[in-house]
Amino acid sequence: MKVRFLGTNGWFDTKAGNTVCTLLETKHAHIVLDAGNGIHKLDKYITDSRPIYLFISHFHLDHIAGLHVLSKFNFSQGINIIGQAGTKAALADIFKAPYSVPFSQLPYEVRILEVGAGIHSVPFPFTALPLLHIHPTFGYRLELDNRKLAYCCDTGPCRNLAELGRDADMLITECALRAGEKLPGWPHLNPQDAAKAALAADAKRLVLTHLDPVKYPDAASRLGAQTAAREIFRNTQVAQDDGVIEI
């Protein structure tokens, strides 16, 4: 499985990266995690008819704004969007005239599947669990190609981080805060929080993404987050736009 980071910023785009979007290239499917502006690169890498599954964590704009460019693509297999209850209504409110092209007018089919907390199959198994954020947010655990990958973005420290990341080959978490920083009332992770979650989960690898563009404006500052996390969980890597990790 190739894990390709198309966007690694939270909040807004900068020279360091687009807003958050990750592509998993697997044997039988293309899996997209969140739809920030990095999603505009999708047709550079999806060039076959394997099914596409797009998992939406929540409805903050840095996680869905990239859906505005779906009209750029021509995926004959269509796209399956998976998210929490209310996903159909939330996306329909935004992606309609006069703001954007409605999904019904795209040159391919967009199918939306709303799921609750628990274990599901599409047909590969995945688990969705709520995370700790200002608005309802899901984290996901995917199991395919004999690999387990967890994706947790946005969230503060919570029990479900370890549950989703349990024994995962890769745990991908946000890292919106600086080392040691807390943001009362708007939960996010700092590098140490993410590392402690990976340690509690007994994950094999931790990757930090969704970096705040003000706090982490360049590669050097991002490496600082990586260094801080490695003091607790050695096998930590900070994501960079267009970077690829194989698991």
Secondary structure, DSSP 8 states (H G I E B T S, - for coil): -EEEEEE-BSSS-BTTB-B-EEEEE-SS-EEEE--SGGGGGHHHH--S---EEEE-----HHHHGGGGGGGG---TT-EEEEEETTHHHHHHHHSSTTTS--GGGSSS-EEEEEE-SEEEESSSEEEEEE-BSSS--EEEEEEETTEEEEEE-S-BS-HHHHHHHTT-SEEEEEE-S-TT---TTS----HHHHHHHHHHHT-S-EEEEEE-TTT--SHHHHHHHHHHHHTT-SSEEE--TT-EEE-
